């Protein structure tokens, strides 16, 4: 009985401690999507005014958020520019806070 209890405790501990970490490619995809949605929400999802192309993201994973640096191409009537945008994205990819 003690052996069975010991095995169950070890198994439970192992399962809890070995949580699946998302792959870097998946995180990149989610971060790009979160930033794209954030940028389009600032223009009321009107792509006739401006178009955003999130080309690249570099990020650092903190305990509660991702610290990100995006390379973004912005196309608007008569203008075409590429620049760097910094943002902090929540772990669930729903909140984006741009930095200056």
Buried (B, 14 or more C-beta within 10 A) or exposed (E): EEEEEEEEEEEEEEEEEEEEEEEEEEBBBBBBEBBBBBBBEEBEEEEEEBBBEBEEBEBEEEEEBBBBBBBBEBBEEEEEEEEEBEBBBEBEBEEBEBEE
